[in-house]
């Protein structure tokens, strides 16, 4: 088990039920931005908070947070693990 897996308690970066965790607006936005090369990078599921949905562009250089209302925050205040 890698350190990253340990930090996630063995959960995958993108859970099998990923679409069940997204709001309808997030699902629509994800389909829209996928047309521009963006993909789902991971979903964090903090306790007692809504899931944090992180997307990245096709080059892997830019990341964003898919907000509950379907907006994409390109300047998120999150800390990425190595």
Phi and psi in degrees as a GROMACS rama.xvg file:
@    title "Ramachandran Plot"
@    xaxis  label "Phi"
@    yaxis  label "Psi"
@TYPE xy
-83.7794  165.657  UNK-2
-59.1313  -40.2516  UNK-3
-63.0468  -40.4007  UNK-4
-64.6444  -39.3787  UNK-5
-62.6871  -39.3665  UNK-6
-66.6158  -26.8468  UNK-7
-94.707  6.80704  UNK-8
58.3675  35.0223  UNK-9
80.0322  0.460227  UNK-10
-80.8807  143.702  UNK-11
-70.7023  158.55  UNK-12
-60.787  -37.4743  UNK-13
-120.282  106.128  UNK-14
-66.2357  156.557  UNK-15
-59.1941  -31.9761  UNK-16
-96.3027  32.2222  UNK-17
-53.0966  -44.6604  UNK-18
-66.8878  -26.6228  UNK-19
-68.303  -22.5814  UNK-20
-85.7102  -14.9135  UNK-21
-91.7147  148.118  UNK-22
-72.7498  164.985  UNK-23
-59.482  -38.0347  UNK-24
-67.5058  -37.8987  UNK-25
-65.4912  -40.7253  UNK-26
-61.1183  -45.6498  UNK-27
-63.0723  -43.3099  UNK-28
-65.1927  -40.1716  UNK-29
-62.2412  -44.5752  UNK-30
-59.905  -40.2615  UNK-31
-65.5938  -47.5678  UNK-32
-76.2082  -20.6777  UNK-33
-62.6208  -28.3312  UNK-34
-65.154  -18.4447  UNK-35
-105.878  14.0242  UNK-36
92.4683  2.59139  UNK-37
-81.3307  146.864  UNK-38
-135.459  160.38  UNK-39
-71.9925  124.623  UNK-40
-94.0888  -50.3595  UNK-41
-165.656  166.116  UNK-42
-127.625  121.901  UNK-43
-93.4637  139.709  UNK-44
-122.107  75.9312  UNK-45
-66.6079  148.045  UNK-46
-62.8476  135.608  UNK-47
62.3345  20.992  UNK-48
-136.49  157.157  UNK-49
-65.3395  153.616  UNK-50
-59.8587  147.009  UNK-51
-100.66  113.752  UNK-52
-101.553  115.745  UNK-53
-111.207  131.857  UNK-54
-119.794  158.103  UNK-55
-136.392  154.806  UNK-56
-79.0631  173.555  UNK-57
-63.4188  -24.6475  UNK-58
-86.9907  -12.5769  UNK-59
77.5228  8.87376  UNK-60
-86.4211  -40.0449  UNK-61
-106.958  141.383  UNK-62
-124.76  161.517  UNK-63
-152.08  162.757  UNK-64
-107.084  128.452  UNK-65
-84.6283  105.944  UNK-66
-71.206  161.348  UNK-67
-58.708  -29.8485  UNK-68
-86.3922  4.31091  UNK-69
94.0844  -6.4935  UNK-70
-72.9202  156.046  UNK-71
-112.402  117.136  UNK-72
-90.0644  107.883  UNK-73
-86.8352  -1.00022  UNK-74
-126.46  58.1648  UNK-75
-71.8641  152.159  UNK-76
-102.237  73.2276  UNK-77
-128.612  156.541  UNK-78
-106.577  123.548  UNK-79
-92.1117  140.251  UNK-80
-87.1992  154.466  UNK-81
